[in-house]
């Protein structure tokens, strides 16, 4: 939800003296490093392998002993699963090998020392959060949340028949992915309170069939966390957190009957311990190119022990950073646990990984964001001539999966570089990005006298042993990255109420052509190629004109816009049940003086015309209701034939617009890039912007079984919203929804509201949402067995652009999950917007006035704010870019004149 930039890590020059004592230790204890460098002969004698490719496999290499293959029976534990590498690895493992189970562990950026921000003290919990949390921290939580949600959406979403649409195997069910939101801390008694069980111990106990462990968890590379080689306090985490994973693998080895080298014969101390312990899951961990001395390598190479390109078997001198020192310690720990306990491991020294879904604040992310989002209009300011090896995310994931299937013949731990073997400066990266924006001219470059560094990988070992060679060129990788950033900046297209200038249209057309020349164009139905970018039906207000899918709603939406032209407000309903014989609310009224529809109570002719144009029901054309109405004869909405409207059906106060529902579930008119027909069933209800005329301010959805006592009063309540005490920001209600009132339980025998979608996704959706709620210590609505809102009646405000963007957030969330209802998605997105709205308001030094009003009402014994008619309710902020603060308003279900006919 927010694009954030912050400074990079400290310069390596400040670390040199700090590492001096460490290097003395390393120089005198080469035994730990002997095992990691035992493959020196391989580096010198074996030529690079010519076999490589995406998701490279190590199969067929002569230097291999039997190794744990990745198959459909594999069970993989990934730490740091919400990180850049971890999330992409999880997706690739399922797509490539269809692994049986993914166990994902991540703390979502909430470290143990930050948990105290959620413990109420003298101030409210909300105030404590925004005082202790920075925009950087909340942004990190948000992008990690989005990565985890993407994994669940793409790997477990149901198809139109209720099965998974990604793979026919049962491995893709909701139970095949388990997410643990928690810290990983070493399994040392003093790190745990009484009664606590270490997280990893519990995971291994519940999943004794784990075959692979990939350790990618690390602290973010941001100054606010600080990189440190060792913890400075009990709750302060160390970069890598390697010892906890290794200790758990040792315990697994002992429980599974693995031999402990400390109590068994060895090879006599020559550096090669006993053969690999097959009882222990295959272990791969992330190291870093920062273990190498990039600073000294930028000087004269004469006398430098390991000049670039860096080779794995040559001695390590001074790491480039404190993080590099920490990663080097991790490698030593891995070697020590192999010597002492037979724990085999493969370490990967990642160079600069970039691509879609990278982390805000990293240099390539900020570079592309700066240039691409502003359409290349930002002047050239980068003066960075550090030479780095930039490797694309797909290639990095290939390397991990190859390492997950590699075991050395010598039986000793091994490390591999993960890079391209080519050096590029950030200035050159910027020039390549700007090449897609021919309008922009770079400023003349200059050098400021700084000492620049060089960090390039030798790829000989990884090519020879892993069969890995980076396949993505810098040009193609940056084209993918720019495309993702552009999609991210305009996920729902341009504001439909404004037309981009001809100059901007021309620039964007040239940009698209330039990017298409570097990478393949994605099909709207290819989720892997789209990399999480949403694709909407063409009838949706959220669609992009250059990327949308046709559906049965297209013609209906055009007709509906024509019918409702001139209306100020519209009441509508959706009934796609092919067995429907009537709309229950069509001919009923709460009382003699009630106003259940638009136009009720108006003078005869005006009321008749208004009612016919401004009350619309979308009904399946295959239903008995539509067939009966057609047999009785169609009627005109009005006698004026100049309107150009066709004959329309009438049912009570509803104007019925038939919808072409499919005869079978695989009808192409209902297929969609989200979750089959479910995305389309919810379309007009959640995202009605393109279904009604441009004059319509308010669109009120009512379920077919909902009857309204006074619609006019409900519409008028949309004009009530809290205004800031200073008066500089007015409030606007963008969405009004009642609080949940259980009226229809589909699980009851004889219920009139049976499940229309696979119920298994309900529990998955609720579980994932609750994980985020726990992380935020209850700052989000929901968490109980029942949702907190009732979307059987909703009023949308259609005039504000920020309101459209909010509806699109909701619709995307609803469609992605494919659950049996939209209530949980509505309350979740509304809560996220409220959280961010309060945070932004607080960070700008302003008072969160709607939260204050709500609390003052609670102190008086009420449950929320009240409007001019005294109806209590809760206002939740919506992210707003204008002077107006938009709100979601949740009104009580009682006293609002909303009747459910199921009652």
KEVEXPA-696066 format. One record per residue (C-alpha): y, z negated, x negated; residue in one letter. Coordinates in pm, whole numbers, plus 50000, padded with zeros to 5 digits. Layout:
YZXa
...
END
This chain:
500005000050000x
502324995749708x
502885014549384x
503604989949105x
504554994348740x
504664968648466x
504734966648089x
501754974447870x
499934950247639x
501594937547320x
501784959347012x
498764956446781x
501044949146487x
501604913946619x
497874906846602x
497204914746236x
497624879946087x
495784864046377x
492674884146298x
492654876945926x
490464846045955x
488144863746202x
487574892345961x
486644868445681x
483974854645911x
482714889046006x
482564900245644x
480364870845550x
478034872545846x
476884908245844x
473514898345985x
474924899546335x
476194934546274x
473074947746105x
471304952446434x
474264970846585x
474394994146283x
470644999046230x
470975034346364x
473155045646073x
470565071245969x
470715086146315x
474465090846287x
474145107745948x
470995128645988x
470505138446352x
472595168046469x
474375165246801x
472255174647100x
473225205447293x
471965192047623x
474575175847838x
476125177448181x
477395157248468x
475345125548523x
473535132748198x
470045118948157x
468335107147839x
464975121647942x
463155142047682x
464755127847365x
462245123247085x
463885091146968x
463145073347297x
460535047547367x
459565042347733x
462765032147910x
463675020448260x
464385052248450x
466905053348732x
464995061849048x
465145056149421x
463375022849356x
466025009749117x
468054978749200x
471334977249009x
473684947748960x
477254957648869x
479864932048767x
483464943348800x
482344965849085x
485814968549239x
487254980048910x
487955015948811x
484645021648632x
482524999048852x
483455014949184x
482935050449059x
479605040548903x
478365025949233x
479165058349416x
477555079949146x
474345059349133x
473745064049503x
474705100749507x
472715109849198x
469655087349202x
469795072349553x
469065037949409x
467445013749650x
470024985949631x
473474980549484x
474554944749409x
478304944749357x
480194915249206x
483974912949174x
486654886549223x
489144912649355x
491664901549094x
491784865549215x
490954844948910x
489894808748941x
493264796248816x
494994815749092x
492924800749373x
495354771549383x
497944794749534x
496024791949860x
495714754249874x
498364740550113x
500674715449957x
504064702850065x
505024738550150x
503114761050384x
500184781450256x
502134813550311x
505104801850105x
502764790049829x
501144824149810x
504364843549771x
505754819349514x
502644820349294x
501644856449351x
503544885249199x
503674920549334x
501394930249048x
498694905849157x
498814915649522x
498774952549429x
495704946849214x
493954929549504x
494854958449735x
493574986549515x
490344967549447x
489944961849820x
490384998849882x
487775007449618x
485194984049771x
485934996950121x
485525032549996x
482035024149868x
480995010350207x
482685038350400x
481155066650202x
477685052050147x
476975034950479x
479045053050746x
476925065051040x
476595100851152x
476805112751512x
473205102851579x
473685067751444x
472025074751110x
473665077950773x
475355111350713x
475165110050335x
471435109450276x
468355108950493x
466805080650296x
466755045150429x
468315034850097x
471695043050251x
471635016650523x
474164988250540x
471674963850382x
471394985650070x
474794973849945x
475654937349891x
479074926049779x
479804892049623x
483484882249602x
483414856249327x
484224848448966x
481624851248692x
481754820848471x
479284809648207x
476274789848325x
477364758048147x
477144725448348x
480704713748289x
482004746448440x
480614737048781x
481364709949032x
478594688549179x
476244708749399x
477514742949287x
475034769849187x
476064796248933x
476704829249108x
474444850448889x
471584825748920x
471784828649297x
471904866649286x
468844869149063x
466984843849278x
467684864349592x
466944897349418x
464034892649177x
463514930349166x
466734938248976x
466014966148726x
469444972348571x
472514951148497x
475824968048414x
478514943748300x
481994958648348x
483894927548461x
487034920648264x
490484906048311x
493154931648405x
495094947248119x
498364932548238x
500704907248069x
500604882348357x
496914874948294x
497244875247920x
494424886247693x
492754858747502x
489744857747278x
488584823347395x
489434802547707x
492294778047661x
491314756447958x
488384751048192x
489644774748460x
490994801048223x
488734831248190x
487994850247873x
488134888147853x
484624901547914x
482914869248027x
479844881147840x
478144848047769x
477494840248135x
475614872848189x
473604869747869x
472664833747947x
471434843848292x
469364872148142x
467824846547907x
466884824848204x
465434855148382x
463394862948074x
461944827848064x
461194827848437x
459484861648417x
457344851148125x
459254869347855x
458694858447496x
461394838447325x
461844849746968x
462794814846860x
459234803346934x
457354834646832x
456744854046516x
459444877746399x
459584904946142x
460314881845858x
464054882145887x
464644918545802x
467024923246096x
464514939046336x
463184913346586x
460274917846821x
460034948147054x
462214948847365x
461314924547640x
460334946547935x
460524916848177x
464314915948154x
466544940648345x
467984968148130x
471424955948022x
474494977747962x
477954963247895x
481454976247839x
483104972447501x
486304989847393x
487705013947136x
490134985947051x
487474970646823x
488524997746573x
491534995246343x
493765021946498x
496885009446319x
495625012545962x
493995045546049x
497395060546122x
498325056245758x
496785073445461x
493035076345521x
492225070545152x
490505037045122x
490175032345495x
486645020645573x
486365038645907x
489015065645951x
489235084646280x
487185098346437x
485675063446446x
481925061046388x
479845033346535x
477785024946226x
480685019645986x
482024984245930x
484664969346160x
487794957345979x
490744946246193x
490584952446569x
493614969446721x
494344941446967x
493354906947079x
491304923247353x
489534943247082x
488674910946900x
487264896847224x
485144927947279x
483874925846922x
482784890246993x
480924903147297x
479044927747076x
478154899746834x
476954878247124x
474774906747249x
473264910346904x
472744872746872x
470974870047209x
468654898047102x
467854880446775x
467304847046947x
465854856847286x
464884893547276x
467584904747521x
468014942047464x
471444957247532x
473474989047510x
477214985847449x
479725013047535x
483005014747346x
485195031547603x
488245050047481x
491115057647726x
489495064148066x
491725080748325x
491435098348659x
491645092349035x
491475055849147x
492615042148812x
494585009748802x
498355007548864x
500134997348547x
497925017448312x
499815043748118x
498255075248265x
498465061648620x
502165054048581x
502835087048407x
501285108248681x
502765086248952x
506235090048804x
506075127848775x
503825138349063x
505265116249335x
508815126949255x
507705163549240x
508575165048874x
512195154648918x
512135125048675x
513665132848334x
511485131848026x
511655096647881x
508305092347706x
508605088947330x
505015078647258x
503215096846979x
500205073746959x
497125095746936x
494385085347178x
491095099047302x
491445104047679x
488135106947868x
487915115948238x
486305091148477x
483405114248572x
482425117548207x
482685079948154x
480345074148449x
477915099948307x
477825080147983x
477075047548166x
474185062748360x
472755078048043x
473005044147868x
471225027848164x
468175048848072x
468275045847694x
466195023047472x
466145027747099x
462905032946908x
463915005646666x
464194981146954x
467594968446845x
470854966747040x
473034997146998x
476635006847074x
478005041047162x
481465055747168x
482525070447501x
485175096447430x
485765133347386x
486345134847012x
489795149747070x
493145132747017x
496125135847251x
499465117947266x
501005104747584x
503875128547527x
501405157547532x
499845143347847x
503255143648012x
503855179547903x
500555189748061x
501435171848384x
504855188048395x
503345222248337x
502445222048706x
506135216948788x
507855247448637x
511245237248773x
511495207348539x
512755211048185x
511805184647931x
514475168247719x
514355174347343x
511885151147176x
512705127346897x
510965100846690x
512295065646665x
510725055946334x
507895035046479x
504475034446318x
502135052446557x
498385047746586x
495395070746597x
492245063346799x
489655091246833x
485925087746898x
483125102646696x
480715116846951x
477795124446716x
475695094146812x
476205097047189x
475475134247182x
472335129946972x
470815100047150x
472275098947502x
472595136147551x
476155128447656x
479085151247591x
482305150347790x
482435180548019x
485905177348173x
488815192547986x
492145174747975x
493655202248190x
491025198948462x
491025161048452x
494785158948492x
494675184348776x
492215161748962x
494405131648886x
497615148249003x
495915159849324x
494735124549398x
498195109949339x
499755136349563x
497225128949838x
497895091949793x
501655096349828x
501345116350154x
497965107150305x
499245115150655x
501435145050577x
505175148350615x
507195132850893x
506565156851186x
510085150551318x
511635165851006x
510975198550829x
510885199350446x
513475221950287x
512475257250188x
512925247449825x
510515218249859x
507995239450051x
508145265749778x
507695239449505x
504705223449679x
503115257549735x
503485265749366x
502085231549274x
499015236349497x
498345270649346x
498695256948995x
496305227949062x
493765250349239x
493585271648926x
492415241448724x
489925225348961x
487815236049261x
489375233449605x
487675207449824x
486055214450158x
487405190950428x
483855178250474x
483095171950104x
483775134750064x
482715134049699x
485175161449607x
487955145849817x
487635112849624x
488585091349921x
491495112550045x
491385112150427x
490875143150638x
491905141351003x
491305162851312x
493955189551358x
494915173051690x
495825140751509x
499385130951421x
497955120251085x
496645154150978x
497965175250698x
498475211150806x
496685224150496x
493665201150541x
492355192650887x
489275198851097x
489295216551436x
487865198451735x
487575199652114x
490845179952131x
492975208852001x
493445227552330x
493545195352532x
496335181052316x
498425212652362x
498015211352739x
498775174052747x
502005179452555x
503095205352808x
502185183453106x
504045152652978x
507155171352861x
510185153252999x
508465119553047x
510055088552893x
506785068952911x
503185079352964x
500155060253092x
496835075152982x
493115067552970x
490015082652809x
486655085752988x
484125106952796x
481055093552975x
479215124553102x
477835104353394x
481255092653518x
481755097353892x
485185081553917x
487965064153727x
487765028353861x
491525022453840x
492485054854018x
492705042154374x
493085004454335x
496144981854312x
496624945054231x
498904940454529x
501124958254780x
504204955754556x
502454962854225x
503464991453994x
500215001653824x
501365035553691x
504395054753570x
506545065853864x
505395038654101x
508305025554308x
510515055854250x
511925076254545x
509315098254711x
509885132354551x
510905118954210x
508055094054214x
505515120754309x
506665144154033x
506845116453771x
503435102653864x
501845137053839x
503335144653498x
503255110653326x
499795096353406x
497055114953221x
493285109553212x
491115126952951x
487705130953118x
484495148353010x
484315182253177x
480535177753215x
480975146353428x
480245146353803x
483865135753857x
485315167753710x
482715189153883x
483585173354219x
487345176754169x
486935213454082x
484815219754387x
487465203554605x
490095227254466x
492625224254187x
496215215054266x
499515221854093x
501355193053937x
504505206554096x
505455236754297x
507765251354029x
505655279753885x
508125284753597x
506645255153410x
503775277153296x
501245249853367x
497795259453496x
496185244353802x
495495207653731x
493105182453882x
494245150554056x
492295118254104x
494305090254260x
497455086654050x
495745103053747x
496205139153637x
492765147853499x
492515169253185x
488885179753118x
487575175552763x
484745197352634x
482225170952527x
479095183352347x
475775190452511x
474105175452206x
475225152951924x
475535180051659x
478115201051838x
480495215451579x
483475207151801x
482805170151741x
481775170251378x
484315155151144x
484755143650787x
484805107250893x
481845095051098x
480965123251333x
482135121451691x
483275085051677x
486475094151493x
487235118251775x
486425094352058x
489115070651930x
491685097351849x
494015097352154x
493635059952205x
494625049251854x
496695078851736x
498375095452039x
501425110351866x
500495147151913x
499135143652265x
502445139352449x
505815156252478x
508595149752229x
510615131152494x
507975103652530x
509095070352380x
506175048552488x
502525057652537x
500485030952718x
496705033352692x
494625015852960x
490835016452969x
489425032153288x
488524997053413x
491954981753347x
494384977453636x
498054968753580x
500214947853809x
503604957853669x
503594985453408x
507404987753418x
507694951653302x
505204957253022x
507084987852900x
510354968652910x
508854941252693x
508594966752410x
512354962752372x
511964925852281x
511534917951911x
512914891151677x
516024899551474x
516894884351139x
519244854551149x
521764873350937x
521644902151181x
521184928050907x
517724938651030x
516864945251391x
513344941751521x
511354969551689x
507984965051858x
505774993951746x
502504982051901x
501814958152185x
498284945552242x
496874916152442x
494964887852285x
491204890052323x
489754879052655x
485964883752677x
485244903852989x
482494928252903x
479514918952686x
477344949252605x
474494926452500x
474064912352853x
471404926453084x
472904950753334x
476254952453152x
478544981253251x
479734985852893x
476654995352685x
476835002652315x
478005038052251x
477875035051871x
475435019551622x
475864981751640x
474594976251284x
477964987051149x
479714959451347x
478164931951138x
478784951050815x
482434956650905x
482934920251004x
481224907950686x
483394929150456x
486554919050644x
485614882450616x
485184886450241x
488824896950217x
489894868750450x
488154843250231x
489844858149924x
493194853750097x
492324819150230x
492654828450598x
495934847450574x
494424875250788x
493634874151159x
490044872651274x
486944857751120x
485354844851440x
482494859951638x
484974876651874x
487974897651772x
491454883451829x
492884913752010x
491854933252319x
492504970352280x
491544979152636x
495314980152687x
497754991252416x
501365003352417x
502515025852131x
506105032852034x
506195069651934x
509715074851800x
509635057551460x
508075073751153x
506905039851020x
505155034351352x
503265067251303x
502205057250954x
500955023851085x
498935041051361x
497435064151101x
496415034150889x
494675019951195x
493035052751295x
491735059050944x
490225024150934x
488695027351282x
487165061251210x
485765052150868x
483635023050988x
482105039351295x
481605005351457x
481194998751830x
484844989451880x
488284993351729x
489514957551777x
488514944351434x
490094973751254x
493324969251451x
493594932351372x
492704938051006x
495294965350943x
497914946051141x
497204915450924x
497474935250599x
500804949950707x
502054915450803x
500954900850469x
502764927950273x
505834927050498x
506214889650440x
505614893750068x
508184921550026x
510724902350235x
510154870950025x
510334889649693x
513644905149802x
515064870349842x
515174872250222x
513834848850486x
510664858150672x
512384852051003x
509574861851239x
507204837451070x
509824809851094x
510354815751466x
506644814351527x
506304781251342x
509244765951531x
507534774751859x
504304759051738x
506124726651658x
507304725752019x
503714728052138x
503664765252208x
501524792052047x
504114817751945x
507424834052021x
508624842752370x
510404873252509x
513214874352765x
510714868253046x
509194837852877x
505934854752783x
504644839552462x
503264861052185x
502854865851812x
504854890851608x
503304905751294x
505364926451053x
504684963250984x
505694978250650x
509014995050720x
511165017850506x
514195017950740x
516734991550837x
514564982451135x
511664958251089x
508714970151296x
506224946251456x
502814944551611x
503094921351908x
500054902652037x
500704889452387x
498564864252574x
495964879552802x
496964856853088x
500174861153283x
500804897053176x
499404913353492x
496514930153306x
493364929253520x
489894939353403x
487824952653690x
484644939653522x
485904904953616x
END
